[in-house]
Amino acid sequence: MSPPRKLHIKSYGCQMNVYDAQRMVDTLAPEGFVETSSVDDADLVILNTCHIREKASEKVYSELGRLRVAKDEAARAGRQMSIAVAGCVAQAEGAEIIRRAPAVDVVVGPQSYHHLPQLLARAKSHGRAVETEFPVEDKFGFLAAPKPDAIRARGVSSFVTVQEGCDKFCTFCVVPYTRGAEVSRPVAKIVDDVLRLADNGVREITLIGQNVNAYHGEGPGGRIWSLGALLHRLADIPGIARLRYSTSHPRDVDDTLIAAHRDLPALMPFVHLPVQSGSDRILAAMNRKHSADDYRRVIDRFRAVRQNIAFSSDFIVGFPTETEEDFAATLALVRQIGYAGAYSFKYSPRPGTPAADMRETVSAAEMDERLVRLQELIDGQQAAFNLAAIGSTVDVLFERAARNPGQIVGRTAYLQPAHVMASPDIIGQILPVTIASLERYSLLGELSGTVPAPPAPARMTDSSHMITGA
């Protein structure tokens, strides 16, 4: 029996890439691969790339330069190391990767990583293998299910992809070109995935997609289900105590999603809803297809059904033609909404997108200055939101041991890290915590009341009788 081969994956960017990395591990496990945290002893290194952030591709080429050295050192030691580039940079720049990085053995797009075993075999026999076309078949039908030990090792919270791709074509975004058109997975497949996770101790599910609330998956009888209907179904699965979803588009917030926030205690009152700008002129240039007032009305609909709901968002500073007046509209929107947190970035062009051809750009100095002002405002709102928790008692799902000895860390309903001194037995439980203080972005507190015994995991293997209409 041959010894296991070691696999190291480095993921960049979004939650989808974290999920994809886990599924690559599951796909390669039957081929004899086991994960390692070190590049130095890896037989296969996969860079799972993201094309959203600034200079994303250059960071990949820089990392590939370091990996070439590691591959040469492995060869001198009599060991073969293979290098694969996956994800959105692979999809967008497959030919360029092959040209610039001769150490790379496999290039595979995000819709084709279920072919990794065959691509590795092809690279071994033919030198290199590239697959960046959008395959006809659905990759999810070919991915190996994660083994129970792998699920338990990943913790009590898990991502589940329900939707991929985007049809919005925002002028700054490469997702429609690297991930393709919007595609939603069938309800039954998602339910099977969540049942498997719940059966192995997962308590919290985050449904993910490039445009997750555009979900329109096939349900029982061929009817199309919305994200709200799907959330209602998943809330019925024993063992799943918390549900989340990300990332949403303001145009796709329908009444069923609002109703889910009204009706489902398991659906956390925290929504990531990117707006990108508060200026209608800039939103039109971005092809967002909503106005700032449209966005405000969506926020009002959420707040009307759940008063304790909080929001995070994404903002782009310095989009081509943005004036000081446009930027002031963004600041005004942030002040009006009030965020628990947000991500803000300087605009950087992505090759192949319409915005990359816009010539009226904002200077680097102006972008830097505006970004500082925006981040100061957002940081102040986040600090105020966190400080408001001091003295209150909040429910925390405990996830793992913290860095400090004796501490266990979990997350509140609003994804705030919360630390307590306690036994590891509380991992996987949702317990009330009285918050005493704040350390940077982490809440510190004490368990309130008696700690119950850990719950027995739900045991479910047949999901067919549980699928109902919504």
C-alpha positions in Angstrom: 0.0 0.0 0.0 1.6 3.3 -1.1 1.9 6.1 1.4 -0.5 9.0 1.1 0.5 12.0 -1.0 0.5 15.4 0.6 -1.7 18.3 -0.6 -1.3 21.9 0.2 -4.0 24.4 -0.9 -3.6 28.2 -0.6 -6.9 30.1 -1.1 -7.3 33.7 -1.9 -10.4 35.9 -1.8 -14.0 35.0 -1.2 -16.0 32.5 0.8 -16.7 30.6 -2.4 -13.0 29.9 -2.7 -12.8 28.5 0.8 -15.7 26.2 0.0 -14.1 25.2 -3.4 -10.8 24.4 -1.6 -12.5 22.0 0.7 -14.2 20.3 -2.2 -10.8 20.0 -4.0 -9.6 18.2 -0.9 -12.6 15.9 -1.0 -12.1 15.3 -4.8 -8.5 14.3 -4.3 -8.9 12.2 -1.2 -9.8 9.1 -3.2 -6.6 9.6 -5.2 -4.6 9.2 -1.9 -4.0 12.9 -1.1 -4.1 14.2 2.5 -3.8 17.8 3.5 -0.7 19.4 4.9 -0.2 22.9 6.2 3.3 23.1 4.8 4.5 23.7 1.3 7.8 22.2 2.0 6.6 18.6 2.2 3.7 18.8 -0.3 3.5 16.6 -3.3 0.8 18.8 -4.8 0.4 22.6 -4.2 -2.8 24.3 -5.5 -3.2 28.0 -5.6 -6.9 28.7 -5.5 -7.0 32.2 -6.9 -9.3 35.2 -6.8 -9.5 38.0 -9.5 -11.5 40.5 -7.5 -8.9 42.4 -5.5 -6.2 44.8 -6.7 -3.2 43.3 -8.5 -4.6 39.8 -7.9 -2.9 38.1 -10.8 0.5 39.7 -10.0 0.3 38.3 -6.4 -0.3 34.8 -8.0 2.8 35.1 -10.2 4.8 36.3 -7.2 3.7 33.2 -5.3 4.4 31.0 -8.3 8.0 32.3 -8.3 8.4 31.1 -4.7 6.8 27.8 -5.5 9.2 27.3 -8.5 12.1 27.5 -6.0 10.4 25.0 -3.7 9.7 22.6 -6.6 13.4 22.8 -7.6 14.5 22.0 -4.1 12.1 19.0 -3.9 13.5 17.7 -7.2 17.1 18.0 -5.8 15.9 15.9 -2.8 14.5 13.3 -5.2 10.9 14.2 -4.7 8.4 15.3 -7.3 6.2 18.3 -6.5 3.3 19.3 -8.8 1.8 22.8 -9.0 -1.7 23.7 -10.0 -3.4 27.0 -10.4 -7.2 27.0 -9.9 -9.9 29.6 -9.5 -10.7 32.9 -11.2 -7.2 34.0 -12.2 -6.8 30.6 -13.8 -10.0 31.0 -15.7 -9.1 34.5 -16.9 -5.4 34.1 -17.6 -4.9 30.4 -18.4 -2.7 30.9 -21.4 -0.7 33.7 -19.7 0.0 31.5 -16.7 1.4 28.7 -18.9 3.6 31.3 -20.7 4.9 33.1 -17.6 5.1 30.2 -15.2 6.7 27.1 -16.7 6.7 25.4 -13.2 2.9 25.1 -13.3 1.7 21.6 -14.2 -2.1 22.2 -14.2 -4.4 25.2 -14.8 -8.1 24.7 -14.0 -11.0 27.1 -13.9 -13.5 27.2 -11.0 -16.1 25.2 -12.9 -13.8 22.4 -13.7 -11.9 21.4 -10.6 -13.9 18.1 -10.4 -11.6 17.1 -13.2 -8.4 17.5 -11.1 -7.6 13.8 -11.0 -7.7 13.5 -14.7 -5.8 16.7 -15.3 -3.0 15.6 -12.9 -2.8 12.3 -14.8 -2.7 14.2 -18.1 0.0 16.5 -16.9 2.1 13.5 -15.7 1.9 11.9 -19.1 2.0 15.0 -21.4 3.8 17.6 -19.3 1.0 20.1 -18.7 -2.8 20.2 -18.6 -5.1 23.2 -19.0 -8.9 23.3 -18.6 -10.6 26.7 -18.6 -13.7 26.1 -20.6 -17.1 26.1 -19.0 -18.1 22.4 -19.0 -21.5 21.3 -20.1 -22.0 19.1 -17.0 -22.6 20.3 -13.5 -19.5 19.9 -11.4 -21.5 19.2 -8.3 -22.7 16.0 -9.7 -19.2 14.7 -10.0 -17.6 15.9 -6.7 -16.9 13.3 -4.0 -18.9 13.8 -0.8 -16.7 14.9 2.1 -15.9 12.1 4.5 -17.3 12.3 8.1 -13.8 12.8 9.6 -13.2 15.7 7.2 -16.5 17.4 8.1 -15.8 17.1 11.8 -12.3 18.4 11.4 -13.6 21.6 9.6 -15.6 22.6 12.6 -19.2 23.4 13.6 -19.8 26.1 10.9 -19.8 25.2 7.2 -20.3 26.9 3.8 -22.6 25.3 1.2 -22.6 26.6 -2.3 -26.2 27.0 -3.6 -25.6 29.3 -6.6 -22.8 30.3 -8.9 -22.1 32.9 -11.5 -23.8 36.3 -12.1 -25.9 37.9 -14.8 -25.7 41.4 -13.5 -22.5 42.5 -15.5 -21.5 45.4 -13.2 -18.9 47.3 -15.3 -16.1 46.8 -12.7 -16.6 43.0 -12.1 -15.0 40.0 -13.7 -17.3 37.4 -12.1 -19.6 36.9 -15.2 -16.5 36.2 -17.2 -14.7 33.9 -14.8 -17.7 32.1 -13.1 -20.2 32.3 -15.9 -23.9 32.8 -15.9 -26.1 32.4 -12.8 -26.8 28.7 -12.1 -28.6 27.3 -9.1 -28.3 23.9 -7.6 -31.4 21.7 -7.1 -33.1 21.9 -3.7 -32.7 18.1 -3.1 -28.9 18.2 -3.6 -28.5 21.1 -1.1 -30.7 19.4 1.4 -28.6 16.2 1.1 -25.4 18.2 1.7 -26.8 19.9 4.8 -28.2 16.7 6.2 -24.7 15.2 5.9 -23.1 18.2 7.6 -25.7 18.1 10.4 -25.2 14.4 10.9 -21.5 15.1 11.6 -21.8 17.9 14.1 -22.2 21.1 12.0 -24.5 23.6 13.7 -24.3 26.6 11.4 -24.7 26.8 7.6 -23.8 29.7 5.4 -25.3 29.4 2.0 -23.0 31.0 -0.5 -23.1 32.2 -4.1 -21.7 35.1 -6.2 -25.3 36.4 -6.2 -26.9 34.1 -3.6 -30.3 35.7 -3.4 -30.8 35.2 -7.1 -31.1 31.5 -6.2 -33.8 29.8 -8.4 -33.2 26.1 -7.9 -35.5 23.3 -8.9 -37.6 21.9 -6.1 -39.9 18.9 -5.8 -42.2 18.5 -8.7 -40.1 20.7 -10.9 -41.2 24.0 -9.2 -38.6 26.7 -8.9 -37.7 27.7 -5.3 -36.4 31.1 -4.2 -33.7 31.5 -1.5 -36.4 32.3 1.0 -38.2 29.0 0.3 -34.9 27.2 0.6 -34.1 28.8 3.9 -37.5 27.7 5.3 -36.7 24.1 4.2 -33.2 24.0 5.8 -34.4 25.5 9.0 -36.4 22.3 9.5 -33.3 20.1 9.6 -32.5 18.9 13.1 -29.1 20.0 14.4 -28.9 23.1 12.2 -29.3 26.0 14.7 -28.1 28.9 12.6 -28.5 29.9 8.9 -26.7 32.6 7.0 -26.3 33.6 3.4 -23.8 35.7 1.3 -23.4 37.6 -0.9 -26.6 39.3 -2.0 -27.6 41.9 -4.6 -30.1 44.6 -3.7 -32.1 43.9 -6.8 -32.8 40.3 -5.8 -34.3 40.8 -2.3 -37.8 39.4 -2.8 -40.7 39.0 -0.4 -39.9 35.4 0.4 -36.5 36.4 1.7 -38.0 39.2 3.8 -40.5 36.7 5.1 -37.7 34.3 6.0 -36.1 36.9 8.2 -39.5 37.5 9.8 -40.4 33.9 10.4 -37.2 31.9 11.0 -35.4 32.2 14.4 -32.5 30.2 12.9 -31.8 32.8 10.2 -29.3 35.2 11.7 -30.2 38.9 11.8 -27.1 40.0 9.9 -27.1 40.7 6.1 -24.2 41.5 3.9 -25.7 43.7 1.2 -23.2 45.4 -1.1 -24.1 48.9 -2.4 -20.7 50.0 -3.8 -21.6 53.7 -3.9 -24.2 56.2 -2.6 -24.2 58.2 -5.8 -26.9 57.5 -8.4 -24.6 58.7 -11.2 -21.8 56.3 -10.2 -24.2 53.5 -9.6 -25.5 54.0 -13.2 -21.9 54.0 -14.5 -21.3 50.8 -12.5 -24.4 49.2 -14.2 -25.7 48.3 -10.7 -29.4 48.8 -11.9 -30.5 50.3 -8.6 -30.4 53.7 -7.1 -29.3 54.8 -3.6 -33.0 55.2 -2.7 -33.8 51.7 -4.0 -31.1 50.4 -1.6 -32.5 52.4 1.3 -36.0 51.0 0.7 -34.6 47.4 0.7 -32.9 48.1 4.1 -36.2 49.5 5.4 -38.0 46.3 4.3 -35.6 44.2 6.3 -35.9 46.5 9.4 -39.7 46.5 9.2 -39.8 42.7 9.9 -36.8 42.4 12.3 -35.8 45.3 14.4 -32.5 43.8 15.6 -31.2 43.2 12.1 -27.7 44.6 11.2 -25.9 45.1 7.9 -22.5 45.1 6.3 -21.7 46.2 2.8 -19.0 46.7 0.1 -17.9 50.1 -1.2 -15.6 51.1 -4.1 -13.9 54.4 -3.8 -12.5 56.3 -6.8 -14.6 54.6 -9.6 -13.9 56.5 -12.9 -15.5 59.9 -13.0 -16.3 59.9 -9.2 -16.4 63.5 -8.0 -16.2 64.8 -4.4 -20.0 65.3 -4.6 -20.4 61.6 -5.6 -18.2 60.6 -2.7 -20.1 62.8 -0.3 -23.3 60.9 -1.3 -21.6 57.7 -0.3 -20.7 59.1 3.1 -24.3 60.3 3.5 -25.6 56.8 2.7 -23.3 55.2 5.3 -24.4 57.7 8.0 -28.0 57.1 7.2 -27.9 53.3 7.2 -25.4 52.7 10.0 -23.4 49.6 9.5 -22.1 46.9 11.8 -19.1 46.7 9.5 -18.2 47.0 5.8 -15.4 46.4 3.3 -14.1 49.3 1.3 -11.6 49.3 -1.6 -9.9 51.6 -4.0 -11.1 51.0 -7.5 -8.7 49.1 -9.7 -9.4 48.1 -13.3 -10.0 44.5 -14.3 -8.9 43.6 -17.8 -11.8 42.8 -20.0 -14.4 44.7 -18.0 -16.1 47.8 -19.4 -14.8 50.0 -16.7 -11.2 49.2 -17.6 -11.7 51.3 -20.8 -13.0 54.3 -18.9 -10.5 57.1 -19.2 -11.7 59.7 -16.7 -10.0 58.2 -13.7 -9.6 59.5 -10.2 -6.0 60.2 -9.0 -4.3 57.8 -6.6 -4.0 60.6 -4.1 -7.7 61.4 -4.2 -8.6 57.7 -3.9 -6.3 57.3 -0.9 -7.8 60.3 0.9 -11.3 59.3 0.2 -10.7 55.7 1.4 -9.3 56.9 4.7 -12.3 59.1 5.3 -14.7 56.3 4.4 -12.9 53.7 6.5 -12.8 56.1 9.5 -16.6 56.5 9.3 -17.2 52.7 8.9 -14.7 51.9 11.7 -16.5 54.3 14.0 -19.9 52.7 13.3 -18.5 49.2 13.8 -16.9 50.3 17.1 -20.1 51.8 18.3 -22.0 48.6 17.3 -19.6 46.4 19.3 -19.5 48.7 22.3 -23.3 48.5 22.5 -22.9 44.8 23.4 -21.1 45.5 26.6 -23.3 44.7 29.6 -25.7 42.7 27.5 -26.2 38.9 27.4 -25.9 37.4 23.9 -26.1 33.9 22.4 -22.7 32.6 21.2 -22.0 29.5 19.0 -18.7 28.2 20.3 -16.4 27.0 17.6 -12.9 26.3 18.8 -10.2 26.8 21.4 -8.8 30.4 21.3 -5.1 31.3 21.2 -5.0 32.2 24.9 -4.9 29.1 27.1 -8.2 28.2 28.6 -10.3 30.4 26.3 -12.9 29.2 23.9 -14.0 31.5 21.1 -17.4 31.6 19.2 -19.5 34.0 17.2 -22.5 36.0 18.0 -25.5 36.4 15.7 -23.6 39.3 14.1 -20.4 37.3 13.5 -18.6 39.1 16.4 -15.9 36.9 17.9 -16.7 36.3 21.6 -14.2 34.8 24.1 -14.8 33.1 27.4 -12.8 31.0 29.9 -14.4 27.6 29.7 -14.0 23.9 29.0 -13.7 22.7 25.3 -16.9 20.7 26.0 -18.9 23.8 25.1 -17.6 23.7 21.5 -20.7 23.2 19.2 -23.1 24.6 21.8 -25.0 27.9 21.7 -24.8 29.5 25.1 -25.7 32.9 26.6 -22.7 35.1 27.4 -22.6 38.2 29.4 -20.3 40.7 27.6 -17.9 42.5 30.0 -15.5 44.2 27.7 -14.2 44.8 24.1 -10.7 44.1 22.9 -10.3 45.5 19.4 -13.0 43.6 17.5 -13.5 40.8 20.0 -16.0 40.6 22.8 -14.9 39.2 26.2 -17.4 37.8 28.6 -18.5 35.1 30.9 -20.9 32.2 30.5 -24.3 33.0 32.0 -26.0 30.2 34.0 -25.4 26.5 34.0 -23.7 24.9 31.0 -25.8 22.0 29.7 -24.4 18.7 28.5 -23.3 18.7 24.8 -26.2 17.6 22.5 -26.0 14.3 20.7 -25.5 14.8 17.0 -28.6 14.4 14.8 -28.5 11.1 12.9 -30.2 11.2 9.5 -29.3 9.3 6.4 -32.5 9.4 4.3 -33.6 12.8 3.3 -36.1 11.8 0.6 -39.2 11.9 3.0 -38.3 15.3 4.3 -38.6 17.3 1.0 -41.8 19.4 1.1 -43.2 22.2 -0.9 -42.7 25.9 0.1 
